[in-house]
Amino acid sequence: MTTLGNPTAAYFNRSLDQMANLRGSIERLQTQVATGQRIERASDDPTGAARLRALDRLDRLGAVEQDNAAKLAQDLTFAADQMGGVANLIIRTRELALSAASDTLPDEAKAAIAEELEQLGEELFDRANGTTLTGEPLFAGTAAGPAFTRDAAGNVTYAGNNEIGAVTVARGTEIERGVAGNDVFEFPVSGTPTSTFALINGLADALRGASADPTAAAQAALEGLDIALESTTRNQAVLGTRLAWVEVIQQNQADEKISIAEQRSDVGDTDIASAIAQLQQTLTALEASQASFARVSSLSLFRAL
């Protein structure tokens, strides 16, 4: 029986191991080129794989914060728009009050003003009970129901709470989601608590005969309407400031998302040109090893015979 010497056997084993390693490198490089990913498993680059996992966690957290910021921006925009509408109707109410404060205004004109005031009161009630796209009240604090309710006599009452609630939009950053309706629509006038609803409805009633002196009632309403307008515009400014802050956060989030993508690419993406060059070199080395192995194998077999 013909046997190979230990040196020859050792050469064969080394050659086979070398070619197996080259084939493994070729498969790895081919996978990297095909998938565009340099790290297929953690053992390929433990440090790089750990960095990719950390970046993935940051990306997932960032996605949640981006969703929160987008929802908050939408809610603040809706609330600010409603405040703008309320400001406009208060301004119109004040114009009507000025007209009604004239001693020469005929009863027909007073009745027409009262009718328009009632319509403005309805619009005010609707805006104060505005909701988000998902149906949450804008001005009820954290309460789930309508911000304001109205009884059979037309009296409007705040049904929400004073808990505004805050939304996490970035690590360590929370922004309040709105303003409470009672802070907007309820206030004292000359030390007496009242509301925008009461001012408008009260003036309409006075012009319809509930007051012995509707002209004086109209003049008296002006002070309250000025306070109502100041309260509305002040809260509108608060909402606008918060919205501007959210927009800054959103820009930062967009920048961070780009940064994470760039870092992920630097750590985990395949350098296609470099990988193809390595693949070609490895294929050439494998071909050379196979050719050399074939020649030596033939020679060793010949000698053995």
JOHU-V317584 format. One record per pair of residues at least 12 apart in sequence whose C-alpha atoms are under 6 Angstrom apart, sorted by the first residue. I is the first residue (numbers start at 1). J is the second residue. Records with the same first field share a line. If there is no record, write none. Layout:
I = J + J
This chain:
36 = 269 + 270
37 = 268 + 269 + 270
38 = 268 + 269 + 270
39 = 268
48 = 267
65 = 169 + 170
68 = 169
69 = 169
73 = 243
75 = 132
80 = 236 + 239
82 = 127
83 = 236
87 = 229
97 = 218
100 = 218
101 = 215 + 218 + 219
110 = 207
114 = 204 + 207
117 = 204
129 = 146 + 147
139 = 179 + 180 + 181
140 = 160 + 180 + 181
141 = 160 + 161 + 162 + 163 + 164 + 180
142 = 163 + 164
143 = 160
147 = 159 + 160
162 = 180
184 = 231 + 232
189 = 224
196 = 228
